[in-house]
Amino acid sequence: MKLQGSVAVVTGGGRGIGRAIALALAEAGAAVAVAARTAEELDRVVDEIRAAGGRGLALVADVTKAGEVDELARATEAALGPPQVLVNDAGIVVRAPLVETSEEDWDAVMATNVKGAFLCCRSFLPGMIRRMRGRIVNIASISGRLGTRQLAAYCASKWALVGLTKALAEEVREHSIQVNAIAPGSVATDMLQAGMPGAGADMTPSDIARVVLFLASDAPDALTGSVIDVFG
């Protein structure tokens, strides 16, 4: 129970990688607030956490909206206590050639994948700074390292998320807060099929959850501002 007594928040936690992360953190002893836009999916994840003897909280929130993110932070602390772990997993993908990508689709991808992480970090960091304790894990992608045809918006968002991770790590290092990112390759999720139809997966969501658990618990204090490639 490496995280016994800790409180964690996982965005995009209703399915796929986010669900696996929430379950892994709960199994390690953390009370977990699971956030996403779909209440039904969140309720199923929290039911799984509670069935295994853990503490879970379902909170519907759109990470692209500052007011909802601020309420997510407030509601988490009120129900579970001060969060020590934040996992920014909420993300979407749009597949199209650049010349066929609408401005609306571009803005939606950037808002969810980058702005959402920014807003969550901004809302949860003040408490972590006061307590001189915190671990933030951003779920990036191999697409934040390499270019992929017809995924310009997604690639741009994940490259930006890597930059956010590295810059923020330097800002909060003195407050004993670690900020790292994980760059998965092909993971068996609905998002993989949306972004690359027919692609084979090298890993399961649980493989990524194990790396998050390491960063949230056992990772040494010196490990910050890093991007961990997980390619299977």
C-alpha positions as CSV (number, residue, x, y, z in Angstrom):
1,M,0.0,0.0,0.0
2,K,2.6,2.5,-1.2
3,L,0.0,5.4,-1.3
4,Q,-1.9,4.6,1.9
5,G,-3.3,7.9,3.2
6,S,-2.7,9.8,0.0
7,V,-5.3,11.5,-2.2
8,A,-5.0,11.3,-6.0
9,V,-6.9,12.9,-8.9
10,V,-7.2,11.3,-12.3
11,T,-8.7,13.2,-15.2
12,G,-10.0,11.3,-18.2
13,G,-10.5,8.5,-15.7
14,G,-13.7,7.0,-17.0
15,R,-12.1,4.6,-19.5
16,G,-8.9,3.4,-21.1
17,I,-5.6,4.5,-19.6
18,G,-7.3,6.8,-17.1
19,R,-9.4,4.0,-15.7
20,A,-6.4,1.7,-15.3
21,I,-4.5,4.5,-13.5
22,A,-7.4,5.2,-11.1
23,L,-7.7,1.5,-10.2
24,A,-3.9,1.1,-9.7
25,L,-3.6,4.1,-7.5
26,A,-6.6,2.9,-5.4
27,E,-5.1,-0.5,-5.1
28,A,-1.9,1.1,-3.8
29,G,-4.0,2.7,-1.0
30,A,-4.8,6.2,-2.4
31,A,-8.3,7.7,-2.2
32,V,-9.0,8.6,-5.8
33,A,-11.1,11.3,-7.3
34,V,-11.9,10.2,-10.9
35,A,-12.9,13.0,-13.2
36,A,-14.3,13.0,-16.8
37,R,-17.3,14.4,-18.7
38,T,-19.4,11.2,-18.7
39,A,-21.0,10.3,-15.3
40,E,-22.0,6.8,-16.2
41,E,-18.4,5.8,-17.0
42,L,-17.1,7.5,-13.8
43,D,-19.7,5.7,-11.7
44,R,-18.5,2.3,-13.1
45,V,-14.9,3.0,-12.2
46,V,-15.7,4.2,-8.7
47,D,-17.9,1.1,-8.2
48,E,-14.8,-1.0,-9.1
49,I,-12.6,0.9,-6.7
50,R,-15.1,0.5,-3.8
51,A,-15.8,-3.2,-4.6
52,A,-12.0,-3.7,-4.1
53,G,-12.1,-2.0,-0.7
54,G,-10.8,1.4,-1.8
55,R,-12.1,4.9,-1.6
56,G,-13.3,6.6,-4.8
57,L,-15.1,9.7,-5.8
58,A,-16.7,10.4,-9.2
59,L,-16.7,14.0,-10.3
60,V,-18.1,15.2,-13.6
61,A,-15.8,17.9,-15.0
62,D,-14.8,19.4,-18.3
63,V,-11.1,20.2,-18.0
64,T,-11.3,22.9,-20.7
65,K,-13.5,25.0,-18.4
66,A,-11.6,26.9,-15.6
67,G,-14.7,27.1,-13.3
68,E,-15.3,23.3,-13.5
69,V,-11.6,22.6,-12.8
70,D,-11.6,24.9,-9.8
71,E,-14.7,23.1,-8.5
72,L,-13.0,19.7,-9.1
73,A,-10.1,20.8,-6.8
74,R,-12.5,22.1,-4.2
75,A,-14.8,19.1,-4.2
76,T,-11.9,16.7,-4.0
77,E,-10.4,18.3,-1.0
78,A,-13.7,18.6,0.7
79,A,-14.6,14.9,0.2
80,L,-11.2,13.1,0.4
81,G,-8.7,15.6,1.7
82,P,-5.8,17.5,0.2
83,P,-4.5,15.8,-3.1
84,Q,-0.9,14.8,-3.3
85,V,-1.1,13.3,-6.8
86,L,-2.5,14.7,-10.0
87,V,-2.6,12.7,-13.2
88,N,-3.6,14.7,-16.3
89,D,-4.9,12.0,-18.6
90,A,-7.9,13.7,-20.3
91,G,-7.3,13.8,-24.0
92,I,-9.0,13.6,-27.4
93,V,-7.7,12.9,-30.9
94,V,-8.8,14.1,-34.4
95,R,-7.5,12.3,-37.5
96,A,-7.4,14.3,-40.7
97,P,-4.9,15.7,-43.1
98,L,-3.9,19.2,-42.0
99,V,-5.6,20.9,-44.9
100,E,-8.9,19.2,-43.9
101,T,-8.6,19.9,-40.2
102,S,-11.2,22.5,-39.1
103,E,-10.3,25.3,-36.8
104,E,-12.9,23.9,-34.4
105,D,-11.3,20.5,-34.3
106,W,-7.8,22.0,-33.8
107,D,-9.1,24.2,-31.0
108,A,-10.8,21.2,-29.3
109,V,-7.7,19.1,-29.3
110,M,-5.5,21.8,-28.0
111,A,-8.1,22.8,-25.4
112,T,-8.4,19.3,-24.0
113,N,-4.9,18.0,-24.3
114,V,-3.0,21.2,-23.3
115,K,-5.2,23.8,-21.8
116,G,-6.9,21.1,-19.6
117,A,-3.6,20.1,-18.1
118,F,-2.7,23.7,-17.6
119,L,-5.9,24.5,-15.8
120,C,-5.7,21.4,-13.6
121,C,-2.1,22.2,-12.6
122,R,-3.0,25.8,-11.9
123,S,-5.9,24.8,-9.6
124,F,-4.2,22.0,-7.7
125,L,-0.7,23.5,-7.4
126,P,-1.4,26.2,-4.7
127,G,-2.3,23.5,-2.2
128,M,0.7,21.4,-3.1
129,I,3.0,24.4,-2.8
130,R,1.6,25.2,0.7
131,R,2.2,21.6,1.8
132,M,5.6,21.3,0.1
133,R,4.4,18.0,-1.4
134,G,3.1,16.9,-4.7
135,R,3.5,14.7,-7.8
136,I,2.1,15.6,-11.1
137,V,2.0,13.1,-14.0
138,N,1.0,14.2,-17.5
139,I,0.1,11.5,-20.0
140,A,1.7,12.6,-23.2
141,S,2.4,10.3,-26.2
142,I,5.0,9.0,-28.6
143,S,3.3,11.6,-30.8
144,G,4.9,14.2,-28.6
145,R,8.2,12.8,-29.7
146,L,7.6,11.9,-33.4
147,G,5.4,13.1,-36.2
148,T,2.4,11.1,-37.3
149,R,0.7,11.7,-40.6
150,Q,-2.9,13.0,-40.3
151,L,-2.5,13.7,-36.6
152,A,-1.0,17.2,-36.8
153,A,-3.3,18.6,-34.1
154,Y,-2.8,15.7,-31.7
155,C,1.0,15.7,-32.2
156,A,1.2,19.5,-31.7
157,S,-0.8,19.1,-28.4
158,K,1.4,16.4,-27.1
159,W,4.6,18.2,-27.9
160,A,3.1,21.2,-26.1
161,L,2.3,19.0,-23.1
162,V,5.9,17.9,-22.9
163,G,7.0,21.5,-22.9
164,L,4.6,22.3,-20.2
165,T,5.9,19.4,-18.1
166,K,9.5,20.5,-18.4
167,A,8.8,24.2,-17.7
168,L,6.6,23.6,-14.7
169,A,9.0,21.1,-13.2
170,E,11.6,23.9,-13.0
171,E,9.1,26.3,-11.4
172,V,8.0,24.0,-8.6
173,R,11.2,22.1,-8.0
174,E,12.0,24.3,-4.9
175,H,8.6,23.3,-3.4
176,S,9.4,19.6,-3.4
177,I,6.9,19.0,-6.2
178,Q,7.7,16.6,-9.1
179,V,6.3,17.0,-12.5
180,N,6.9,14.3,-15.1
181,A,5.3,13.0,-18.3
182,I,4.8,9.5,-19.8
183,A,5.0,9.0,-23.6
184,P,3.2,5.8,-24.4
185,G,3.4,4.1,-27.7
186,S,0.5,2.0,-29.0
187,V,-1.9,1.1,-26.2
188,A,-5.1,-0.9,-26.6
189,T,-7.7,1.8,-26.2
190,D,-10.6,3.3,-28.2
191,M,-8.4,6.4,-28.7
192,L,-5.8,4.4,-30.6
193,Q,-8.4,3.1,-33.0
194,A,-9.8,6.6,-33.5
195,G,-6.4,8.0,-34.2
196,M,-4.9,5.1,-36.1
197,P,-7.7,2.7,-37.3
198,G,-6.6,-0.9,-37.5
199,A,-3.3,-0.3,-35.7
200,G,-2.1,-3.0,-33.4
201,A,-1.4,-2.3,-29.8
202,D,1.9,-3.2,-28.0
203,M,0.6,-2.6,-24.5
204,T,-2.5,-2.5,-22.3
205,P,-3.6,0.4,-20.2
206,S,-2.4,-1.4,-17.1
207,D,1.2,-1.2,-18.4
208,I,1.0,2.6,-18.4
209,A,-0.7,2.6,-15.0
210,R,2.3,0.8,-13.5
211,V,4.6,3.6,-14.7
212,V,2.3,6.2,-13.2
213,L,2.2,4.3,-9.9
214,F,6.1,4.4,-9.8
215,L,6.1,8.2,-10.5
216,A,3.4,8.8,-7.8
217,S,5.2,6.7,-5.2
218,D,8.6,5.2,-5.5
219,A,10.3,7.7,-7.9
220,P,13.2,9.5,-6.3
221,D,12.8,13.2,-5.6
222,A,15.5,14.0,-8.3
223,L,13.3,12.5,-11.0
224,T,11.4,15.6,-12.3
225,G,11.0,17.3,-15.7
226,S,11.4,13.9,-17.3
227,V,9.5,12.3,-20.1
228,I,9.4,8.5,-19.8
229,D,9.0,6.7,-23.1
230,V,6.9,3.5,-22.8
231,F,6.9,1.8,-26.2
232,G,6.3,-1.9,-25.4
